[in-house]
């Protein structure tokens, strides 16, 4: 009879089963220092209820009988062992048919990759992804809390989801979950005050999603926002779009910088780095799948430092607890000693602070920050002897010479020469660096607790351009921070003009509750002044950017083919090594032979290959013939490979004849 049930009928039976099975709080055993807590808001059942409404404390659920898997005799109650509970819940989910999850993502690249991790967890739990929100059994919103505007969008979406629930029958209402940074920050408001969500899960609780959803289906609300000092999701392969030629790979999580304006340390927790072997495995897998570009991700990606002792981020109570309690005195913090103990003769040959595993992986001494930069904690004891970012970047780049490697979001302090040398020496590590300045004034930077001055930042930019000629530099800027004067603002405008950023993310300051700035400073710059200053910074950026765009005309760039242009199906879009977008005709081309003075695609590039249209994921040589404010236009000279182009020209771009082919002002193609 079960086989004859409709999809809707199966869903209803499954929900009944879950309500019988899941009506109590599940608190799995602590995993190391990472204790997982789940909070329920509905009162527990009591003896006054009828037997049909009483929570069962043992025995199988209805779905077990429907699928032929009986768990008779197994303990299944509030005191059950966590592993047994997780196993039973997981098994029942895998056999529940027709479950769909809709995931909506806001914010940074980390959130995009986190959503891919969520989908992997849900897939293991028996859910299929759907792109139709009206067909979803579960609606999950991965949120951003970095600015007020980002949160406002999410509140609007949650109100819309609530309206969708009203239109459906009781047994068909989707579960609505809020996840990520906003979930951790506004957990109580989401569940209790506004009641716009059924479950709330922080960035370190994605493994618990199947359990939390199951609890909600049992008639309760659920929350897990416990920040972990260990979780990196290293063993989870994210679910990515089939055929994608670009992918994100998270290498570390959390941030210890504690900039006074930033909410990230409070929503993402302490820094912890992922095992390099798991990173390399994932990158190799992506290479085998044909991915041609990866972006290494982290809240402070270039502070990556892994050893088995400190990959988890160390003591959870020394740094973040100090911040949360308001004890933010700006003093340098000492980290715990990670030295290797024991009398084994083999260990005696290992440097202090280095495990045997890291020693065999090639751990290195801590070389310090970029000159003139500092932090609010002492990193040497944690990083000494660990696998650090320069090493990891070099090892990842070596996996596939045809795969471009990018990384974001870094902190300027973590650009020592060792990192710059890897970028300069590896052709597939892109010469486009994000260097968030935030402000161009030293006093303002000090209030922001950034750990550097205007002068040291500009010296770093000069060092980058000397070591990596032609390197593109991008940035983040905040205007109107607490106490910012007109003179300080003018310094930021002049920084934009001096550096000449290729891309910039510019915002007016948005106070975040709980940050050091919110606790100890006054948001005293009027909103109209903030907006006026923001426009002045944007104008300065655009002026410098236009000069850069003009200089591109006449160059031949190695471009990755990204796909068909959104505006014209007869055109393709590509991306340069320096992360600029290029539009060119979607025409059949041969193999590029290295002649930069060609004015059109070669018939066969001298290699005897038939002409074919470039495909997404392939590399092509494109001669730039025109530009607009944010886009380059060009002619495709032929298909090539990353290594072949570098062998011909010694880099990812080359000057053609040194003279612009057309005036940049016309925007001509």
C-alpha positions as CSV (number, residue, x, y, z in Angstrom):
1,X,0.0,0.0,0.0
2,X,2.9,2.3,0.7
3,X,4.0,2.1,-2.9
4,X,0.6,3.4,-4.0
5,X,0.6,6.4,-1.8
6,X,0.9,9.8,-3.4
7,X,3.9,12.1,-2.8
8,X,1.7,14.3,-0.6
9,X,0.5,11.3,1.4
10,X,4.0,10.1,2.0
11,X,5.0,13.5,3.3
12,X,2.1,13.6,5.7
13,X,2.9,10.1,7.0
14,X,6.6,11.1,7.4
15,X,5.6,14.2,9.4
16,X,3.4,12.1,11.7
17,X,6.3,9.7,12.2
18,X,8.7,12.6,13.1
19,X,6.3,14.1,15.5
20,X,6.0,10.8,17.3
21,X,9.8,10.3,17.3
22,X,11.2,13.8,17.9
23,X,9.8,15.8,20.7
24,X,12.7,16.1,23.1
25,X,16.0,17.9,23.3
26,X,19.0,16.2,21.8
27,X,22.4,17.2,23.1
28,X,25.1,15.2,21.4
29,X,28.3,14.3,23.3
30,X,30.9,17.0,23.2
31,X,33.4,16.6,20.4
32,X,36.7,17.7,21.9
33,X,36.1,21.3,23.0
34,X,33.2,21.8,20.6
35,X,30.0,21.3,22.6
36,X,26.9,21.3,20.6
37,X,23.7,22.6,22.3
38,X,20.2,22.5,20.9
39,X,17.5,24.7,22.5
40,X,13.8,24.0,22.2
41,X,11.1,26.5,22.8
42,X,8.0,24.3,23.1
43,X,7.3,22.8,26.6
44,X,7.9,19.1,27.0
45,X,4.9,16.7,26.9
46,X,3.3,15.8,30.2
47,X,1.3,13.0,31.6
48,X,-1.9,14.8,31.1
49,X,-1.8,14.4,27.3
50,X,-3.5,11.6,25.5
51,X,-1.4,8.6,24.5
52,X,-1.6,9.7,20.9
53,X,0.1,13.0,21.7
54,X,2.6,11.6,24.3
55,X,6.3,11.5,23.1
56,X,7.5,8.0,22.8
57,X,10.7,7.3,24.6
58,X,11.6,4.1,22.9
59,X,10.9,2.1,19.8
60,X,10.9,2.8,16.1
61,X,9.0,5.6,14.3
62,X,6.3,5.0,11.7
63,X,8.7,5.7,8.9
64,X,10.8,2.8,10.0
65,X,7.8,0.4,9.4
66,X,7.0,2.0,6.1
67,X,10.5,1.4,4.8
68,X,10.8,-2.0,6.4
69,X,13.6,-1.0,8.8
70,X,12.4,-1.7,12.3
71,X,14.5,-0.5,15.3
72,X,12.4,-2.4,17.9
73,X,14.1,-2.6,21.3
74,X,16.6,0.3,20.6
75,X,16.7,3.0,23.3
76,X,15.4,6.2,21.8
77,X,14.8,8.8,24.5
78,X,16.2,11.9,26.1
79,X,18.9,9.9,27.7
80,X,19.9,8.0,24.6
81,X,23.5,8.1,23.5
82,X,24.0,11.0,21.0
83,X,25.6,8.8,18.3
84,X,22.7,6.3,18.4
85,X,20.2,9.2,18.2
86,X,21.9,10.8,15.2
87,X,22.2,7.4,13.4
88,X,18.5,6.6,13.9
89,X,17.4,10.1,12.8
90,X,19.7,10.0,9.8
91,X,18.5,6.6,8.7
92,X,14.8,7.7,8.9
93,X,15.6,10.8,6.8
94,X,17.4,8.9,4.1
95,X,14.3,6.8,3.6
96,X,11.9,9.7,3.5
97,X,10.9,10.4,-0.1
98,X,10.2,13.7,-1.8
99,X,11.9,16.1,0.5
100,X,13.2,19.3,-1.0
101,X,15.2,22.2,0.3
102,X,15.5,25.7,-1.1
103,X,18.6,27.7,-0.1
104,X,18.9,31.5,-0.5
105,X,22.4,33.1,0.1
106,X,23.4,36.6,1.0
107,X,26.7,38.2,1.6
108,X,30.3,37.1,0.9
109,X,31.9,34.3,-0.9
110,X,32.3,32.4,2.4
111,X,28.5,32.4,2.6
112,X,28.2,31.0,-0.9
113,X,30.6,28.2,0.0
114,X,28.8,27.6,3.3
115,X,25.6,27.1,1.4
116,X,27.3,24.5,-0.7
117,X,28.3,22.8,2.6
118,X,24.7,23.0,3.8
119,X,23.5,21.3,0.7
120,X,26.0,18.5,1.1
121,X,24.8,17.9,4.7
122,X,21.2,18.0,3.6
123,X,21.8,15.7,0.7
124,X,23.2,13.1,3.1
125,X,20.1,13.6,5.3
126,X,17.7,12.8,2.4
127,X,16.9,16.3,1.0
128,X,17.1,17.3,-2.6
129,X,17.8,20.9,-3.7
130,X,15.0,22.8,-5.4
131,X,15.1,26.1,-7.2
132,X,11.3,26.5,-6.8
133,X,10.6,28.1,-3.4
134,X,6.9,27.1,-3.7
135,X,7.8,23.4,-3.9
136,X,10.2,23.5,-0.9
137,X,9.7,21.6,2.3
138,X,12.5,23.5,3.9
139,X,13.5,27.2,3.2
140,X,16.9,28.1,4.4
141,X,18.4,31.6,4.3
142,X,22.1,32.0,4.7
143,X,22.6,35.5,6.0
144,X,25.1,38.3,6.4
145,X,25.4,40.7,9.4
146,X,28.2,42.9,8.2
147,X,26.0,45.9,7.4
148,X,22.5,47.1,8.3
149,X,21.4,47.2,4.7
150,X,22.2,43.5,4.2
151,X,20.1,42.6,7.2
152,X,17.2,44.8,6.0
153,X,16.9,42.7,2.8
154,X,16.8,39.5,4.8
155,X,14.0,40.8,7.1
156,X,11.9,41.5,4.0
157,X,12.5,38.0,2.6
158,X,11.6,36.4,5.9
159,X,8.3,38.4,6.0
160,X,7.6,37.0,2.5
161,X,8.4,33.5,3.6
162,X,5.9,33.9,6.4
163,X,3.2,34.9,3.9
164,X,4.0,31.7,1.9
165,X,3.4,29.7,5.0
166,X,0.0,31.3,5.6
167,X,-1.2,30.1,2.2
168,X,-0.5,26.4,2.8
169,X,-2.3,23.8,4.8
170,X,-1.0,22.9,8.2
171,X,0.7,19.7,7.1
172,X,2.3,21.4,4.1
173,X,3.9,24.5,5.6
174,X,7.6,24.6,4.9
175,X,10.2,24.9,7.7
176,X,11.9,28.3,7.6
177,X,15.5,28.5,8.9
178,X,17.8,31.4,9.3
179,X,21.5,30.5,9.2
180,X,24.9,32.2,9.2
181,X,26.1,35.4,10.8
182,X,22.7,37.1,11.3
183,X,21.3,34.0,12.9
184,X,24.0,34.0,15.5
185,X,23.6,37.8,16.2
186,X,19.8,38.0,16.3
187,X,18.8,34.5,17.4
188,X,16.3,35.4,20.1
189,X,14.6,38.1,18.0
190,X,14.1,35.7,15.1
191,X,12.6,32.9,17.1
192,X,10.8,34.6,20.0
193,X,10.0,38.2,19.2
194,X,9.2,38.3,15.5
195,X,8.6,34.6,15.1
196,X,9.8,34.7,11.5
197,X,11.8,31.5,11.7
198,X,11.4,27.9,13.0
199,X,15.1,27.2,13.4
200,X,18.2,29.2,13.8
201,X,21.7,27.8,13.1
202,X,25.0,29.6,13.4
203,X,28.0,29.2,11.0
204,X,29.4,26.3,12.9
205,X,26.2,24.3,13.3
206,X,25.5,23.2,9.7
207,X,26.2,19.5,10.5
208,X,23.2,19.7,12.8
209,X,20.7,20.8,10.2
210,X,19.0,17.5,9.6
211,X,18.5,17.1,13.4
212,X,17.2,20.7,13.8
213,X,14.7,20.3,10.9
214,X,13.5,17.0,12.3
215,X,12.9,18.7,15.7
216,X,10.9,21.5,14.0
217,X,8.8,18.9,12.2
218,X,8.1,17.5,15.6
219,X,6.3,20.7,16.6
220,X,9.2,22.6,18.3
221,X,11.5,25.5,17.5
222,X,15.2,24.7,17.5
223,X,18.4,26.7,17.7
224,X,22.1,25.9,17.6
225,X,24.4,28.9,17.5
226,X,27.3,27.5,19.5
227,X,30.6,28.8,18.0
228,X,33.2,26.1,17.6
229,X,37.0,26.3,18.1
230,X,37.4,23.2,15.9
231,X,34.9,23.1,13.1
232,X,36.3,23.6,9.6
233,X,34.0,21.1,7.7
234,X,37.2,19.6,6.3
235,X,35.6,16.3,5.7
236,X,32.5,17.6,3.8
237,X,32.7,18.0,0.0
238,X,30.4,20.9,-0.9
239,X,27.6,20.4,-3.5
240,X,28.5,22.5,-6.5
241,X,26.7,23.1,-9.7
242,X,27.4,20.4,-12.3
243,X,29.8,21.6,-14.9
244,X,31.0,24.6,-13.0
245,X,34.5,25.7,-14.0
246,X,35.1,27.9,-10.9
247,X,34.8,26.9,-7.3
248,X,35.4,28.2,-3.7
249,X,37.5,26.3,-1.3
250,X,37.4,27.4,2.4
251,X,40.8,27.0,4.1
252,X,40.2,28.7,7.4
253,X,37.3,30.1,9.5
254,X,36.9,32.9,12.0
255,X,38.9,36.0,12.7
256,X,41.1,37.2,15.6
257,X,41.8,40.7,14.4
258,X,38.9,42.3,16.3
259,X,38.8,45.6,14.3
260,X,36.7,47.9,16.3
261,X,34.0,48.3,13.7
262,X,33.6,44.6,12.8
263,X,31.1,42.0,13.9
264,X,32.8,39.0,12.3
265,X,34.7,37.8,15.4
266,X,31.5,37.6,17.3
267,X,29.5,35.8,14.6
268,X,32.2,33.6,13.1
269,X,34.4,32.9,16.2
270,X,38.1,32.3,16.6
271,X,40.5,31.6,13.8
272,X,41.1,27.9,13.0
273,X,42.8,26.5,10.0
274,X,41.8,23.5,8.0
275,X,44.1,20.5,7.6
276,X,46.2,21.1,4.4
277,X,45.8,17.5,3.3
278,X,42.1,17.9,3.1
279,X,42.4,21.2,1.1
280,X,44.8,19.6,-1.4
281,X,42.5,16.6,-1.7
282,X,39.5,18.8,-2.5
283,X,41.6,20.9,-5.0
284,X,42.7,17.7,-6.8
285,X,39.1,16.5,-7.0
286,X,38.1,19.8,-8.5
287,X,40.9,19.6,-11.0
288,X,39.8,16.1,-12.1
289,X,36.3,17.5,-12.5
290,X,37.6,20.1,-15.0
291,X,37.5,23.2,-12.7
292,X,39.8,25.9,-14.0
293,X,39.7,28.4,-11.2
294,X,39.6,28.1,-7.4
295,X,39.3,30.8,-4.8
296,X,40.7,30.0,-1.4
297,X,38.5,31.5,1.3
298,X,38.7,32.6,4.8
299,X,37.6,35.5,7.0
300,X,41.4,36.3,7.3
301,X,42.6,33.9,4.6
302,X,46.3,34.8,4.6
303,X,46.6,34.3,8.4
304,X,46.2,30.5,7.6
305,X,48.5,28.5,10.0
306,X,47.8,24.8,10.6
307,X,49.3,22.4,13.1
308,X,47.4,19.6,14.8
309,X,47.7,21.5,18.1
310,X,46.5,24.9,16.9
311,X,44.4,24.2,13.8
312,X,41.4,24.4,16.1
313,X,42.2,27.9,17.2
314,X,43.4,27.2,20.7
315,X,41.7,28.1,23.9
316,X,38.2,29.3,23.3
317,X,38.0,31.4,26.5
318,X,41.1,33.7,26.2
319,X,40.3,36.1,23.3
320,X,36.7,36.0,22.3
321,X,35.5,35.9,25.9
322,X,37.5,38.9,26.6
323,X,35.9,40.7,23.7
324,X,32.4,39.6,24.6
325,X,32.8,40.8,28.1
326,X,33.9,44.2,27.0
327,X,37.5,43.8,28.2
328,X,38.9,45.2,25.0
329,X,41.9,47.1,26.2
330,X,43.9,46.8,23.0
331,X,46.8,45.0,24.7
332,X,48.8,42.3,22.9
333,X,47.6,38.9,23.9
334,X,50.0,35.9,24.4
335,X,48.9,32.6,23.0
336,X,49.3,29.3,24.8
337,X,52.5,27.3,24.4
338,X,52.1,24.6,21.8
339,X,55.5,22.8,22.3
340,X,55.7,19.1,21.8
341,X,56.3,17.1,25.0
342,X,57.6,13.6,25.6
343,X,60.9,11.9,25.8
344,X,60.8,10.0,22.5
345,X,64.1,10.5,20.7
346,X,62.3,11.2,17.5
347,X,60.4,14.1,19.0
348,X,63.7,15.7,20.2
349,X,64.6,16.5,16.6
350,X,61.3,18.4,16.0
351,X,61.3,22.1,16.5
352,X,59.4,23.4,19.5
353,X,55.8,24.1,18.6
354,X,55.7,21.6,15.7
355,X,53.9,18.3,15.6
356,X,55.4,15.3,13.8
357,X,52.6,15.5,11.3
358,X,53.3,19.2,10.5
359,X,57.0,18.6,10.5
360,X,56.6,16.0,7.8
361,X,54.3,18.3,5.9
362,X,57.0,21.0,5.9
363,X,56.2,23.4,8.7
364,X,58.2,26.7,8.7
365,X,59.2,29.4,11.2
366,X,56.9,32.4,11.5
367,X,58.5,35.1,9.4
368,X,56.4,37.9,10.9
369,X,53.9,40.4,9.4
370,X,54.5,42.8,6.6
371,X,56.8,45.6,7.7
372,X,55.1,48.2,9.7
373,X,52.1,46.1,10.6
374,X,51.0,44.6,13.9
375,X,48.1,42.8,15.5
376,X,46.3,42.7,18.9
377,X,47.6,39.2,19.7
378,X,51.0,37.6,19.6
379,X,50.9,35.1,16.7
380,X,54.4,33.6,16.9
381,X,53.7,30.8,19.3
382,X,50.7,29.7,17.2
383,X,52.3,30.0,13.8
384,X,55.8,28.9,14.6
385,X,56.5,25.6,12.9
386,X,53.0,25.5,11.3
387,X,52.0,25.2,7.7
388,X,51.5,28.8,6.9
389,X,49.7,30.6,4.0
390,X,52.7,30.9,1.7
391,X,53.4,27.2,1.9
392,X,49.8,26.3,1.4
393,X,49.4,28.6,-1.6
394,X,52.5,27.1,-3.2
395,X,51.3,23.6,-2.7
396,X,47.8,24.3,-4.0
397,X,49.2,26.0,-7.1
398,X,51.4,23.0,-7.8
399,X,48.5,20.6,-8.1
400,X,47.3,21.8,-11.5
401,X,49.3,24.4,-13.5
402,X,46.3,25.0,-15.7
403,X,44.1,25.9,-12.7
404,X,44.0,29.6,-11.7
405,X,44.3,30.2,-7.9
406,X,42.8,33.3,-6.2
407,X,42.2,34.0,-2.5
408,X,40.1,36.3,-0.4
409,X,39.6,38.0,2.0
410,X,43.1,38.9,3.3
411,X,44.4,41.3,5.9
412,X,47.2,43.6,4.8
413,X,49.4,42.6,7.8
414,X,49.6,39.0,6.5
415,X,51.5,39.9,3.2
416,X,55.1,39.2,4.1
417,X,57.6,38.8,1.3
418,X,57.2,35.0,1.4
419,X,53.6,35.3,0.2
420,X,54.4,37.8,-2.5
421,X,57.3,35.6,-3.7
422,X,54.9,32.7,-4.3
423,X,52.5,34.9,-6.2
424,X,55.3,36.2,-8.4
425,X,56.8,32.8,-9.1
426,X,53.6,30.7,-9.7
427,X,52.1,31.6,-13.1
428,X,48.7,30.2,-12.1
429,X,48.4,32.3,-8.9
430,X,46.6,35.4,-10.1
431,X,48.2,38.8,-9.8
432,X,45.2,40.5,-8.3
433,X,45.4,41.2,-4.5
434,X,42.6,42.5,-2.3
435,X,44.2,44.9,0.2
436,X,41.5,46.3,2.5
437,X,42.6,49.8,3.6
438,X,39.3,50.9,5.3
439,X,40.7,54.4,5.7
440,X,43.5,56.6,4.4
441,X,44.1,58.4,7.7
442,X,46.4,57.1,10.4
443,X,44.3,58.4,13.3
444,X,41.2,56.9,11.9
445,X,43.0,53.6,11.3
446,X,44.0,53.6,15.0
447,X,40.4,54.1,16.1
448,X,39.5,51.2,13.8
449,X,42.2,49.0,15.5
450,X,43.7,48.1,12.1
451,X,47.3,47.7,13.2
452,X,49.0,49.9,10.6
453,X,49.4,53.5,9.5
454,X,48.8,55.2,6.2
455,X,52.5,55.2,5.6
456,X,53.0,51.5,6.2
457,X,50.1,50.7,4.0
458,X,51.4,52.7,1.1
459,X,54.9,51.1,1.6
460,X,53.2,47.7,1.3
461,X,51.5,48.7,-1.9
462,X,54.9,49.8,-3.3
463,X,56.4,46.5,-2.3
464,X,53.6,44.5,-4.0
465,X,54.0,46.5,-7.2
466,X,57.8,46.1,-7.1
467,X,57.7,42.3,-6.6
468,X,54.7,41.6,-8.8
469,X,54.8,44.1,-11.8
470,X,51.4,44.9,-13.1
471,X,49.6,43.4,-10.1
472,X,46.0,44.7,-9.7
473,X,45.1,45.9,-6.2
474,X,41.5,46.1,-4.9
475,X,40.3,47.4,-1.5
476,X,37.5,48.0,1.0
477,X,36.7,51.5,2.3
478,X,34.5,52.7,5.2
479,X,33.6,56.4,5.3
480,X,32.0,58.2,8.2
481,X,33.5,56.1,11.0
482,X,33.2,57.3,14.5
483,X,35.0,60.7,15.0
484,X,36.1,61.0,11.3
485,X,36.9,64.6,10.5
486,X,36.9,66.3,7.1
487,X,40.7,66.2,7.1
488,X,40.7,62.5,7.8
489,X,38.2,62.0,5.0
490,X,40.3,63.9,2.6
491,X,43.2,61.6,3.4
492,X,41.0,58.7,2.3
493,X,40.1,60.4,-1.0
494,X,43.8,61.1,-1.6
495,X,44.6,57.4,-0.9
496,X,42.1,56.4,-3.7
497,X,43.9,58.7,-6.1
498,X,47.4,57.7,-5.1
499,X,46.9,53.9,-5.2
500,X,44.6,53.8,-8.2
501,X,42.6,50.7,-7.2
502,X,41.2,48.4,-9.9
503,X,38.1,47.7,-7.8
504,X,36.8,49.0,-4.5
505,X,34.0,48.1,-2.2
506,X,33.0,51.4,-0.6
507,X,30.4,51.9,2.2
508,X,29.2,54.3,4.8
509,X,29.8,53.2,8.3
510,X,27.0,51.1,9.8
511,X,27.2,50.5,13.6
512,X,26.9,46.9,14.7
513,X,25.7,46.1,18.2
514,X,28.3,44.3,20.3
515,X,31.4,45.6,18.5
516,X,34.1,47.6,20.3
517,X,33.1,50.7,18.4
518,X,29.4,50.4,19.5
519,X,30.5,49.9,23.1
520,X,33.1,52.6,23.4
521,X,32.6,55.1,20.6
522,X,29.9,57.4,19.3
523,X,28.6,57.2,15.8
524,X,28.7,60.9,15.5
525,X,29.0,61.5,11.7
526,X,25.5,62.6,10.4
527,X,24.0,60.3,7.7
528,X,23.9,63.1,5.1
529,X,27.6,63.7,5.7
530,X,28.4,60.0,5.4
531,X,26.6,59.9,2.0
532,X,28.4,63.0,0.7
533,X,31.8,61.6,1.7
534,X,30.9,58.2,0.2
535,X,30.1,59.8,-3.1
536,X,33.4,61.7,-3.0
537,X,35.4,58.5,-2.4
538,X,33.4,56.8,-5.3
539,X,34.2,59.7,-7.6
540,X,37.9,59.4,-6.7
541,X,37.9,55.7,-7.4
542,X,36.2,56.1,-10.8
543,X,38.7,58.7,-11.9
544,X,41.7,56.5,-11.2
545,X,39.9,53.4,-12.5
546,X,39.3,55.1,-15.9
547,X,43.0,55.7,-16.3
548,X,43.7,52.0,-15.7
549,X,41.1,51.0,-18.2
550,X,42.6,53.2,-20.9
551,X,46.0,51.6,-20.3
552,X,44.6,48.1,-21.1
553,X,43.8,49.1,-24.8
554,X,46.3,47.4,-27.1
555,X,47.3,44.6,-24.6
556,X,46.7,40.9,-25.2
557,X,45.3,39.2,-22.2
558,X,45.0,35.5,-21.2
559,X,41.3,35.2,-20.4
560,X,39.3,32.4,-19.0
561,X,36.0,32.0,-20.9
562,X,33.2,32.5,-18.4
563,X,30.1,32.1,-20.6
564,X,27.7,33.9,-22.9
565,X,27.2,37.7,-22.4
566,X,24.0,38.6,-20.5
567,X,23.4,41.4,-23.0
568,X,24.2,39.7,-26.2
569,X,24.1,36.0,-26.9
570,X,26.5,36.4,-29.8
571,X,29.2,37.6,-27.4
572,X,31.2,35.8,-24.7
573,X,32.6,37.1,-21.5
574,X,36.0,36.3,-20.1
575,X,38.1,37.2,-17.1
576,X,41.7,38.3,-17.0
577,X,44.4,37.2,-14.6
578,X,43.9,40.6,-12.9
579,X,40.1,39.9,-12.5
580,X,38.9,42.3,-15.2
581,X,35.8,41.4,-17.3
582,X,36.3,41.2,-21.1
583,X,33.6,40.9,-23.8
584,X,34.4,39.5,-27.2
585,X,32.6,37.9,-30.2
586,X,31.4,34.3,-29.9
587,X,33.1,33.1,-33.1
588,X,35.1,30.1,-34.1
589,X,38.8,30.4,-33.5
590,X,41.9,28.3,-33.9
591,X,44.9,27.8,-31.6
592,X,46.7,31.0,-30.6
593,X,50.2,31.1,-32.0
594,X,51.6,34.0,-30.0
595,X,51.4,36.7,-32.6
596,X,50.2,39.7,-30.6
597,X,49.9,41.9,-33.7
598,X,47.1,39.8,-35.2
599,X,44.0,41.9,-35.8
600,X,41.6,38.9,-36.1
601,X,41.5,35.2,-35.1
602,X,44.1,33.0,-36.9
603,X,42.7,30.3,-39.1
604,X,44.6,27.6,-37.2
605,X,47.2,29.4,-35.2
606,X,49.9,27.5,-37.1
607,X,49.0,24.2,-35.4
608,X,46.8,22.7,-38.0
609,X,43.7,22.6,-35.7
610,X,40.2,23.3,-37.0
611,X,38.5,26.4,-35.8
612,X,35.9,26.0,-33.0
613,X,34.0,28.3,-30.7
614,X,35.6,28.8,-27.3
615,X,33.9,27.0,-24.4
616,X,33.4,28.1,-20.8
617,X,36.4,26.9,-18.8
618,X,38.8,27.3,-21.7
619,X,41.6,29.9,-22.0
620,X,41.8,32.3,-24.9
621,X,44.0,35.2,-26.0
622,X,42.1,38.4,-26.3
623,X,43.4,41.7,-27.8
624,X,41.8,44.6,-26.0
625,X,40.3,47.2,-28.4
626,X,38.1,49.3,-26.2
627,X,36.7,49.9,-22.7
628,X,33.9,51.3,-20.6
629,X,34.0,52.2,-16.9
630,X,34.0,48.6,-15.8
631,X,34.4,46.4,-18.9
632,X,37.0,45.7,-21.5
633,X,36.2,44.9,-25.1
634,X,38.4,42.9,-27.4
635,X,39.0,40.5,-30.3
636,X,39.7,36.8,-29.6
637,X,43.0,35.7,-31.2
638,X,42.6,32.0,-30.5
639,X,42.4,29.3,-27.9
640,X,45.4,28.6,-25.7
641,X,46.4,27.2,-22.3
642,X,47.7,28.9,-19.3
643,X,51.1,27.3,-19.5
644,X,51.4,27.9,-23.2
645,X,50.6,31.6,-23.0
646,X,53.1,32.1,-20.1
647,X,55.7,30.2,-22.1
648,X,55.2,32.5,-25.1
649,X,55.0,35.8,-23.2
650,X,56.4,35.3,-19.7
651,X,53.1,36.5,-18.1
652,X,49.4,36.6,-18.2
653,X,49.3,39.6,-20.5
654,X,51.6,41.4,-23.0
655,X,51.8,44.8,-24.7
656,X,50.9,44.6,-28.4
657,X,52.4,47.7,-30.1
658,X,52.3,50.1,-27.2
659,X,49.7,52.3,-28.9
660,X,46.0,52.3,-28.2
661,X,44.0,51.1,-31.2
662,X,41.0,53.4,-30.4
663,X,40.2,56.1,-28.0
664,X,39.1,54.9,-24.7
665,X,36.7,57.8,-24.3
666,X,34.5,56.5,-27.1
667,X,34.0,53.1,-25.4
668,X,34.4,51.6,-28.9
669,X,34.9,47.9,-29.5
